[in-house]
Amino acid sequence: LATNLIDKTYNLITMTKKFIVLFLLLLLPVMIWAQNSVMFDFSSSSQNDVVPRVMEKDGISLKFSATKAGIQPNYLKKGEVSFLKLSFNGLLTIDGEGCTIKSVKVVSLDDKHRLKVYNGNKLSFHKFSKINDGLYGHEWTGSTQNISFCAFGGYEMLIKSIVVTFNKGVSLAVSSAERATLYYSDRSFIIPEGVVARTYKIEGNVLSRSREYKKGDVLPKGTAVVLEAKEGKYIFEETSKTGETDPHNALCGSDSTTITSGGEVYYVFGKGSNGVGFYWKEANGKAFTTEAHKAYLVYTPSKTTNAKSFLGFDVALEIQGPMVREKTTFDGPIYNLAGQRVDKDYKGIIIVNGKKYLNR
């Protein structure tokens, strides 16, 4: 009985270990896919080498500057190991191109040489610990596109290596129009702060908002959207999460420069005489060449529908064109689009008995 109990306990422990290993193996590809890291190692550098102002690897840049003129970093050898010497007045800025920096790990010589985050207040690193043989590790964690460090306490900083961990993403600039479009067939993104992404639908010949993705939401791959944000640069971090798609989305896109397809009438996003919105790029809304990763609007009108050449945003807009009618006598009061009553000589779009006309 005791032997059987021992065997069962052993089997249970073994199965538990296998389950944990399997779970970690399943989780590992997601973790590797989501984050990347790059190392800058100075341990084998020569003292005669000149430290470049900018070092770049895999989209991560180290940029050296100084708070006082004439002070530049150099290499210094201690025993068999070389170090990058950052003076007390030196600045090290780490910049990510199209990615978000999540952590910075620095290995330095002895505990007197420490780094501080440089932002006017000189905040300390999050973690500081001894490694071995007089080497110490500094670690900063957070989420940023760039960050600067400086030596602290009157000592220069002797750096053996720097490891930067980051999330890949897409860098997108929003113009003064405060709108842009985005489409990737094979990548899902986390919506950054300050950005709202919207899909649009066409139902009953009316264009209206469909779905909205805000800060922290997952924008699913293959989803073309209109972005609304203040002018500036934004990083869309990639994610392994799938998110919720919008089956009613009338926006399409492509990963390469190609001819629009999928409907009869096509609109390109832009800013024109009617403001920011979707316009015909070709006469009568015919297919046009669209840029990679940009969204365009696809519409298939009914036979009796006359599609407009411009579609605006944020309100439900009739796509069907107004009826054209020469000046004549109308039965009932006449109003303009602002709801003001006008006389029969008013030129432009008018409303009579709830119907729109173009009075010439």
C-alpha positions in Angstrom: 0.0 0.0 0.0 2.8 2.4 0.9 4.6 1.5 -2.4 1.4 2.2 -4.4 0.9 5.5 -2.6 4.5 6.6 -3.3 4.1 5.6 -7.0 0.9 7.6 -7.3 2.5 10.6 -5.7 5.5 10.4 -8.0 3.3 10.1 -11.1 1.2 13.1 -10.0 4.4 15.2 -9.5 5.7 14.0 -12.9 2.4 14.9 -14.6 2.4 18.3 -12.9 5.9 19.0 -14.0 5.0 18.0 -17.6 1.9 20.3 -17.5 4.0 23.2 -16.3 6.6 22.6 -19.0 3.9 22.3 -21.7 2.3 25.5 -20.4 5.6 27.4 -20.5 6.3 26.1 -24.0 2.9 27.3 -25.2 3.4 30.7 -23.5 7.0 31.1 -24.7 6.3 31.9 -28.4 3.8 34.6 -27.3 6.4 36.2 -25.0 9.1 36.0 -27.6 6.8 37.4 -30.3 5.7 40.3 -28.1 9.0 41.5 -26.9 12.5 41.9 -28.4 15.9 42.8 -26.9 19.2 44.1 -28.2 22.6 44.3 -26.5 25.3 46.9 -26.8 28.5 45.4 -25.5 31.6 47.6 -24.9 33.7 45.0 -23.1 36.0 44.3 -26.1 36.3 47.9 -27.4 39.8 49.4 -27.9 40.8 52.5 -26.0 41.9 54.0 -29.3 38.4 53.7 -30.8 36.3 56.8 -31.1 32.8 56.5 -29.6 30.3 57.5 -32.3 27.7 60.0 -31.5 25.0 57.5 -32.4 25.0 53.7 -32.2 22.1 51.8 -33.8 20.9 48.2 -33.6 17.5 46.7 -34.7 15.8 50.1 -34.5 17.2 51.1 -31.1 19.7 54.0 -31.0 22.1 55.1 -28.3 22.8 58.9 -28.7 25.5 60.6 -26.8 25.5 64.3 -25.9 26.5 66.5 -23.0 25.2 69.1 -20.6 28.5 71.0 -21.0 30.5 71.6 -24.2 33.6 69.6 -24.9 32.8 66.5 -22.8 32.4 63.4 -24.9 32.4 59.7 -24.0 35.4 57.4 -24.6 36.5 53.8 -23.9 38.6 52.9 -20.8 40.2 49.6 -20.1 40.2 48.1 -16.6 42.2 44.9 -16.5 41.0 42.7 -19.4 37.6 44.4 -19.8 36.8 47.7 -21.6 34.1 50.1 -20.5 32.3 53.0 -22.1 33.1 56.1 -19.9 30.2 58.5 -19.6 31.3 61.7 -17.8 29.4 63.3 -15.0 28.1 65.9 -17.5 27.4 63.4 -20.3 24.0 62.4 -21.5 23.0 59.0 -22.9 19.6 59.0 -24.8 18.1 55.7 -25.8 15.6 56.1 -28.7 13.3 53.5 -30.3 12.3 53.9 -34.0 8.8 52.4 -34.4 8.9 50.6 -31.1 8.3 51.1 -27.4 11.1 50.7 -24.9 10.0 48.6 -22.0 13.3 48.1 -20.0 16.9 49.2 -19.9 19.5 47.0 -18.1 23.0 48.5 -17.6 26.1 46.6 -16.3 28.6 49.0 -14.7 31.8 49.0 -12.6 31.5 49.2 -8.8 28.7 50.7 -6.7 29.9 54.3 -6.8 29.2 54.6 -10.5 25.4 54.9 -10.9 23.0 56.2 -13.5 20.0 58.4 -13.0 17.1 59.1 -15.3 17.6 62.6 -16.7 14.4 64.6 -16.8 15.2 67.7 -14.8 14.6 65.9 -11.5 17.3 63.1 -12.0 15.1 60.2 -10.8 17.0 57.1 -9.8 16.9 53.7 -11.6 14.2 51.3 -10.5 16.6 48.5 -9.5 20.3 48.3 -8.5 22.1 45.1 -7.5 25.6 43.5 -7.4 26.4 40.9 -10.1 30.0 39.7 -9.5 33.7 40.8 -9.6 32.8 44.4 -8.8 30.1 44.6 -11.5 26.7 46.0 -10.8 23.4 45.9 -12.6 21.0 48.8 -13.1 17.5 48.3 -14.4 14.9 50.8 -15.5 11.4 49.6 -16.5 8.5 51.5 -18.0 7.0 52.3 -21.4 8.5 55.1 -23.5 9.8 55.9 -27.0 12.9 57.5 -25.7 14.7 58.1 -22.4 17.9 59.9 -21.2 20.3 58.9 -18.5 23.3 60.7 -16.8 25.9 59.8 -14.3 25.1 60.8 -10.8 27.0 61.8 -7.6 30.1 63.5 -9.2 31.4 60.2 -10.7 31.8 59.3 -14.3 29.9 56.2 -15.4 31.8 53.1 -16.6 29.4 50.9 -18.6 30.2 47.4 -19.7 27.0 46.7 -21.5 23.5 47.9 -22.1 20.5 45.6 -22.9 17.3 47.3 -24.2 14.0 45.4 -24.3 11.3 46.7 -26.5 8.0 46.0 -28.2 7.9 46.3 -32.0 5.3 48.5 -33.5 4.4 50.9 -36.3 5.2 54.6 -36.0 2.5 56.8 -37.6 2.5 60.6 -37.9 -0.8 62.4 -37.7 -0.9 65.8 -39.5 -2.7 69.0 -38.6 -5.8 67.5 -40.2 -5.9 65.4 -37.0 -6.9 62.3 -38.9 -5.1 59.5 -40.7 -5.9 55.9 -41.9 -4.2 52.6 -41.0 -4.4 49.0 -42.3 -2.2 45.9 -41.8 -3.4 42.5 -42.9 -1.1 40.5 -40.6 -0.6 42.6 -37.5 -2.8 43.5 -34.5 -2.0 46.6 -32.5 -2.7 48.2 -29.2 -4.4 51.6 -29.6 -2.0 54.2 -28.0 -3.1 57.0 -25.7 -4.6 60.0 -27.4 -5.9 58.0 -30.5 -9.4 56.8 -31.4 -9.7 54.4 -34.3 -13.1 54.0 -36.1 -14.6 51.8 -38.7 -17.5 53.0 -40.9 -20.5 51.2 -42.3 -22.9 51.8 -45.2 -26.5 50.8 -44.6 -29.5 52.0 -46.6 -27.2 54.3 -48.6 -26.1 56.0 -45.4 -22.6 56.3 -44.1 -22.2 56.2 -40.4 -19.8 55.2 -37.6 -19.7 51.4 -36.9 -17.1 50.4 -34.3 -14.7 52.4 -32.1 -11.3 51.4 -30.7 -9.8 53.5 -27.9 -6.7 53.5 -25.7 -5.6 50.0 -24.7 -8.1 48.3 -27.1 -6.8 45.7 -29.6 -7.1 46.7 -33.3 -7.5 43.4 -35.1 -5.3 42.5 -38.0 -7.0 43.1 -41.4 -9.1 46.0 -40.0 -8.9 49.3 -41.9 -9.7 52.3 -39.8 -9.8 56.1 -39.7 -7.6 57.5 -36.8 -8.5 60.6 -34.9 -5.8 62.2 -32.9 -4.0 65.5 -32.2 -1.1 66.3 -34.6 2.0 64.3 -33.6 3.7 60.9 -33.8 2.2 57.8 -32.3 3.5 54.2 -31.8 1.1 51.3 -32.4 2.6 48.4 -30.4 2.1 44.9 -32.0 0.3 42.3 -29.9 -0.5 38.6 -30.2 -4.1 39.3 -29.1 -6.8 39.0 -31.7 -9.3 41.6 -30.8 -12.8 41.9 -32.1 -13.3 42.5 -35.8 -16.1 44.6 -37.4 -18.1 42.6 -40.1 -19.8 45.8 -41.2 -16.7 47.7 -42.0 -16.8 49.4 -45.4 -13.2 50.5 -45.2 -10.6 48.4 -47.0 -6.8 48.4 -47.3 -3.7 46.7 -48.7 -0.2 45.9 -47.5 1.3 47.1 -50.9 0.6 49.7 -53.5 -2.3 48.3 -55.6 -5.5 49.0 -57.5 -8.6 49.3 -55.3 -11.1 46.5 -55.6 -14.2 45.1 -54.0 -16.9 47.5 -55.1 -18.0 49.9 -57.8 -17.2 53.3 -56.3 -14.0 54.1 -54.4 -13.0 57.0 -52.1 -9.5 58.1 -51.0 -8.9 59.8 -47.6 -7.7 63.3 -47.9 -8.3 67.0 -47.3 -10.0 69.0 -50.1 -12.4 71.8 -50.7 -15.0 70.2 -48.4 -12.6 69.6 -45.6 -11.2 66.3 -44.3 -13.0 63.2 -45.6 -13.2 60.7 -48.4 -13.1 61.9 -52.0 -13.2 60.4 -55.5 -9.7 60.1 -56.7 -10.7 59.2 -60.2 -13.7 60.4 -62.2 -17.0 58.9 -61.2 -15.3 57.1 -58.3 -13.5 54.6 -60.5 -10.8 52.4 -59.1 -7.4 54.0 -58.3 -4.0 53.1 -57.1 -3.9 53.1 -53.3 -0.8 53.4 -51.0 0.4 50.6 -48.8 -1.2 50.4 -45.3 -3.7 53.2 -46.1 -7.5 52.7 -45.9 -10.0 53.5 -48.6 -13.8 53.4 -48.8 -15.6 50.9 -51.0 -19.2 51.4 -52.0 -21.6 49.6 -54.4 -24.6 51.8 -55.1 -27.9 50.6 -56.3 -28.9 51.3 -59.9 -31.0 54.3 -58.9 -28.4 55.8 -56.6 -26.2 58.7 -57.6 -23.1 58.5 -55.4 -21.6 61.7 -54.0 -18.0 62.7 -54.8 -17.3 63.6 -51.2 -18.2 61.9 -47.9 -17.4 63.6 -44.5 -17.0 62.2 -41.0 -18.7 61.9 -37.7 -22.3 62.3 -38.8 -24.6 60.0 -40.7 -24.5 61.2 -44.3 -26.8 60.3 -47.1 -24.7 58.9 -50.0 -27.6 59.2 -52.4 -27.3 62.5 -54.3 -30.1 65.1 -54.0 -32.7 65.3 -56.7 -32.1 68.0 -59.3 -35.0 70.2 -60.0 -35.3 73.4 -62.0 -36.8 76.5 -60.4 -40.6 76.0 -60.1 -43.4 76.3 -57.7 -43.2 74.1 -54.7 -46.2 72.9 -52.7 -45.3 73.7 -49.1 -42.8 75.8 -47.1 -39.1 75.7 -48.3 -36.1 75.3 -46.0 -32.3 75.3 -46.5 -30.0 72.7 -44.9 -29.7 74.8 -41.7 -33.4 74.5 -41.2 -34.1 78.2 -42.1 -37.1 79.0 -44.1 -36.3 80.5 -47.5 -38.2 81.7 -50.5 -38.5 80.1 -53.9 -35.6 82.1 -55.4 -33.1 80.5 -52.9 -30.3 78.7 -54.9 -28.8 75.5 -53.6 -30.0 72.4 -51.8 -33.5 72.9 -50.3 -35.9 70.8 -48.3 -39.6 70.6 -49.3 -42.0 68.3 -47.5 -39.0 66.3 -46.1 -37.3 65.8 -49.5 -34.1 67.3 -50.8 -33.9 69.2 -54.1 -31.2 71.1 -55.9 -32.8 74.5 -56.9 -31.0 76.3 -59.7 
